Amino acid sequence: MGAKVLERFPAGAPRGSWPAEEYAARRRAEGQPATVIMDLKSDAFLVVVPVDDD
């Protein structure tokens, strides 16, 4: 099983701001199983959803 990136957010958001988590919460409210992961190589938070590799 793989993952599809829905959106990218730079890790340098202002203190107390969680745009990736807020975006993922909106997607979950719409029924998508969105999660946030950290891409250390690009220093960004990625909002992803699982996809079948079939």
MIMARLUM-777247 format. One record per residue (C-alpha): residue number from 1; x negated, y, z. Coordinates in nm, 4 decimals, always signed. Each point is the difference from the previous one (the first is absolute). Layout:
<rs>
resi: NUM c1: X c2: Y c3: Z
...
</rs>
This chain:
<rs>
resi: 1 c1: +0.0000 c2: +0.0000 c3: +0.0000
resi: 2 c1: -0.1317 c2: +0.3437 c3: -0.0914
resi: 3 c1: +0.0975 c2: +0.3557 c3: +0.0770
resi: 4 c1: +0.1082 c2: +0.3008 c3: -0.2024
resi: 5 c1: -0.1202 c2: +0.3454 c3: +0.1058
resi: 6 c1: +0.2922 c2: +0.2430 c3: +0.0121
resi: 7 c1: -0.1918 c2: +0.3070 c3: +0.1171
resi: 8 c1: -0.3428 c2: +0.1149 c3: +0.1244
resi: 9 c1: -0.0656 c2: +0.2528 c3: +0.2743
resi: 10 c1: -0.3408 c2: +0.1458 c3: +0.0908
resi: 11 c1: -0.1189 c2: -0.0937 c3: +0.3478
resi: 12 c1: -0.0684 c2: +0.3638 c3: +0.0886
resi: 13 c1: +0.3590 c2: +0.0987 c3: +0.0822
resi: 14 c1: +0.0439 c2: +0.2662 c3: +0.2701
resi: 15 c1: -0.0022 c2: -0.1261 c3: +0.3582
resi: 16 c1: +0.3407 c2: -0.1371 c3: +0.0994
resi: 17 c1: +0.1057 c2: -0.0389 c3: -0.3644
resi: 18 c1: +0.0667 c2: -0.3514 c3: -0.1286
resi: 19 c1: +0.1153 c2: +0.0438 c3: -0.3633
resi: 20 c1: -0.0704 c2: -0.3606 c3: -0.1017
resi: 21 c1: +0.1985 c2: -0.1378 c3: +0.2945
resi: 22 c1: +0.2857 c2: +0.2418 c3: -0.0703
resi: 23 c1: +0.0060 c2: -0.0985 c3: -0.3685
resi: 24 c1: -0.0023 c2: -0.3704 c3: +0.0903
resi: 25 c1: +0.2844 c2: +0.0539 c3: +0.2487
resi: 26 c1: +0.2101 c2: +0.1619 c3: -0.2743
resi: 27 c1: -0.0685 c2: -0.2956 c3: -0.2316
resi: 28 c1: +0.0956 c2: -0.2449 c3: +0.2776
resi: 29 c1: +0.3240 c2: +0.1948 c3: +0.0547
resi: 30 c1: +0.0706 c2: -0.0613 c3: -0.3712
resi: 31 c1: -0.0553 c2: -0.3738 c3: +0.0475
resi: 32 c1: -0.3586 c2: -0.0346 c3: -0.1242
resi: 33 c1: -0.2405 c2: -0.1893 c3: +0.2306
resi: 34 c1: -0.2627 c2: +0.2768 c3: -0.0118
resi: 35 c1: -0.3073 c2: -0.0052 c3: +0.2211
resi: 36 c1: -0.3009 c2: +0.2279 c3: +0.0393
resi: 37 c1: -0.3562 c2: -0.1223 c3: -0.0384
resi: 38 c1: -0.3302 c2: +0.1842 c3: +0.0170
resi: 39 c1: -0.2303 c2: -0.0147 c3: -0.3020
resi: 40 c1: -0.3394 c2: +0.0690 c3: +0.1560
resi: 41 c1: -0.1775 c2: +0.0232 c3: -0.3359
resi: 42 c1: +0.2162 c2: +0.2911 c3: -0.1202
resi: 43 c1: +0.0696 c2: +0.1379 c3: +0.3513
resi: 44 c1: +0.3739 c2: -0.0030 c3: -0.0646
resi: 45 c1: +0.3155 c2: -0.1523 c3: +0.1425
resi: 46 c1: +0.1958 c2: -0.2099 c3: -0.2496
resi: 47 c1: +0.3707 c2: -0.0734 c3: +0.0197
resi: 48 c1: +0.0482 c2: -0.3468 c3: -0.1448
resi: 49 c1: +0.2778 c2: -0.2514 c3: -0.0619
resi: 50 c1: -0.0524 c2: -0.3727 c3: -0.0565
resi: 51 c1: +0.0412 c2: -0.1405 c3: -0.3521
resi: 52 c1: +0.0007 c2: -0.3563 c3: -0.1289
resi: 53 c1: -0.2936 c2: -0.0906 c3: -0.2227
resi: 54 c1: +0.2121 c2: -0.2407 c3: -0.2056
</rs>
